[in-house]
Amino acid sequence: MLAAYADGSWGKYHGAYVPRWEAELAAYHAVPHALTCASGTIAVEIALRALNLPENAEVLLAAYDFAGNFRAIQAAGLRPVLVDLAPDSWRIDTAQIEAAITPETHGILVSHLHGDLAEMPKIMEIAERNQLQVVEDACQSPGAMIGDRKAGTWGDVATLSFGGSKLLTAGRGGAVITSRADIQQRAKIFCERGNHAFPLSELQAAVLSPQLAKLDAWNQRRTAAVARLRDATRNSAFWISPAPCEGNAAYYKVGWFLADPATRAATSARLREASIAVDAGFRGFARRPSTWCRKVGALPQARRAAEATVTLHHPVLLASEAELTRTIDVIAALAGA
Ligand SMILES: Cc1ncc(COP(=O)(O)O)c(C=O)c1O
């Protein structure tokens, strides 16, 4: 920040920091293209638009996801189709994707949520077989590994967020990454309105660059902390840790299911009283009117996730040993583990 201040970049439309950050993001993900933008929310819309799907085409997404993703599909002139989550997880149920596909379906928007990872190899195989294009939303999981590839490198295009609560943060910001030159080109054209309409600033790029060098080490430390937390709640009948996903996750808002959703407000309040940053998960889309979207089945897992998810915000995972131990003890006591 001081360097960007000293050299005047802070007050300029264009400077060295945004292009450098885009090059660093691309290199980190081993993809040729990264385009920064104002938020993860707009990154998802840019990514969808860059796929160039037919007007009004159907896009599958999990019935439990970040609210803006449903809206992004609509904003891009496309139609959301809700698919349930796999049991006891926050990942789209790959067993239900194929049955959801109709001749109108042209895309899938898939997110990695709450420290869980979507089954990208399987999703890409289904997508290829059915000629669908995939947006991979990695806003919550920069640096996670799925097989031997980073989250965000599986889909035709992927999104990242640098919002104020995220693992890489500039307060606001996002990016679209892709290996496809045509997608990069269309994304740029959509953003270009005589000027970049949804830009990341020089100052934001300057504060992000140094964070990337630390991301892998931070992810490792967070993973070790989550393993301890999971262990501490392992024997709880009403505080349920989903089985760890395959691959190396990145933990942003670490999720649990409460066996009794009716206890969620009181549980969260007790933890917050103890200065532990927990939140309810997303509200999900299962209750949205059928005039807005097509629903595949009754979506029981997504409904449950919307009612029963609690998430722990990541900063405590990098806190001091004493603070982490205190958090684990409080959660374990509350979980009766
Ligand atoms: C899965 C997912 N996608 C997209 C976003 C949007 O990111 P931003 O807050 O940068 O708009 C979020 C934010 O929490 C998210 O969790």
Ligand as a Chemical Component Dictionary entry (heavy atoms), coordinates in Angstrom:
data_LIG
# 
_chem_comp.id                   LIG 
_chem_comp.type                 NON-POLYMER 
_chem_comp.pdbx_formal_charge   0 
_chem_comp.three_letter_code    LIG 
# 
loop_
_chem_comp_atom.comp_id 
_chem_comp_atom.atom_id 
_chem_comp_atom.alt_atom_id 
_chem_comp_atom.type_symbol 
_chem_comp_atom.charge 
_chem_comp_atom.model_Cartn_x 
_chem_comp_atom.model_Cartn_y 
_chem_comp_atom.model_Cartn_z 
_chem_comp_atom.pdbx_ordinal 
LIG C1 C1 C 0 -19.782 -18.993 -2.985 1  
LIG C2 C2 C 0 -19.719 -17.508 -3.116 2  
LIG N1 N1 N 0 -19.773 -16.969 -4.339 3  
LIG C3 C3 C 0 -19.711 -15.639 -4.528 4  
LIG C4 C4 C 0 -19.581 -14.779 -3.456 5  
LIG C5 C5 C 0 -19.551 -13.309 -3.702 6  
LIG O1 O1 O 0 -18.354 -12.705 -3.366 7  
LIG P1 P1 P 0 -18.282 -11.137 -3.010 8  
LIG O2 O2 O 0 -18.613 -11.007 -1.578 9  
LIG O3 O3 O 0 -16.880 -10.765 -3.334 10 
LIG O4 O4 O 0 -19.258 -10.435 -3.890 11 
LIG C6 C6 C 0 -19.538 -15.300 -2.157 12 
LIG C7 C7 C 0 -19.430 -14.397 -0.991 13 
LIG O5 O5 O 0 -19.552 -14.810 0.135  14 
LIG C8 C8 C 0 -19.606 -16.701 -1.982 15 
LIG O6 O6 O 0 -19.557 -17.260 -0.756 16 
# 
loop_
_chem_comp_bond.comp_id 
_chem_comp_bond.atom_id_1 
_chem_comp_bond.atom_id_2 
_chem_comp_bond.value_order 
_chem_comp_bond.pdbx_ordinal 
LIG C1 C2 SING 1  
LIG C2 N1 SING 2  
LIG C2 C8 DOUB 3  
LIG N1 C3 DOUB 4  
LIG C3 C4 SING 5  
LIG C4 C5 SING 6  
LIG C4 C6 DOUB 7  
LIG C5 O1 SING 8  
LIG O1 P1 SING 9  
LIG P1 O2 DOUB 10 
LIG P1 O3 SING 11 
LIG P1 O4 SING 12 
LIG C6 C7 SING 13 
LIG C6 C8 SING 14 
LIG C7 O5 DOUB 15 
LIG C8 O6 SING 16 
# 
